[in-house]
Amino acid sequence: MTAKFPSMAYSAPLIATDYSGTSTPGESLEVMPTDSAAVSGVIQNVSAADFLYVNLTGGEAGQMPGSIILEPGGSADLVATNAVSVFATSAVAFTAVRYHYVDS
């Protein structure tokens, strides 16, 4: 089995849950709830021009410490089970997926 990182090789089939959507301009929006069964995931800014701020630690996202900035086309791997929130100053489309083992 191959994986992006050797420590991320999974021994059982995974299923994906799609959390993709569009940010609400000027508001923090929780896009993934806390999920103790999650094993990994990804979020990508699919906008061509706007930044997407992402908080991966369960707090609100915004133009502030605690949020990472995804440039247009940028992505972040999710390796925690915390809630994930997004923020943008305009409506920004994003793709977000979280993976679980089939039996969880």
Residue, then its C-alpha position, 0 to 999 in steps of 0.5 A: m500500500t502506498a501513501k503520501f507519508p509512510s505513517m499514513a498507510y491504512s490497513a482497511p478500506l476508507i470511506a469519504t464524507d464530502y463537506s465541500g461548500t462555499s464560505t459565507p462572506g465575513e463569517s466563520l463557518e464550521v464545515m466539519p464537526t469534531d469526529s473522533a472516528a476520522v483518520s484523515g482528510v483534506i480541504q482545498n481552496v478552489s477559488a481562482a482569486d480569493f484567500l480562504y482562512v481555515n482553523l483546524t483546531g476547533g475554533e473560529a476561522g478568521q484573519m487572526p492567529g489560529s487560522i491558516i491561509l489557503e491561497p487560491g488552489g492551496s490545500a491542507d491535509l487534515v490529520a486531527t479529529n477537531a472541528v474545521s472552520v473556514f472564513a473569507t471576505s467573499a463567497v469562496a468555494f472549497t472542497a473538503v473531505r474527511y475519511h473514516y474506516v468502513d466499519s466506523 
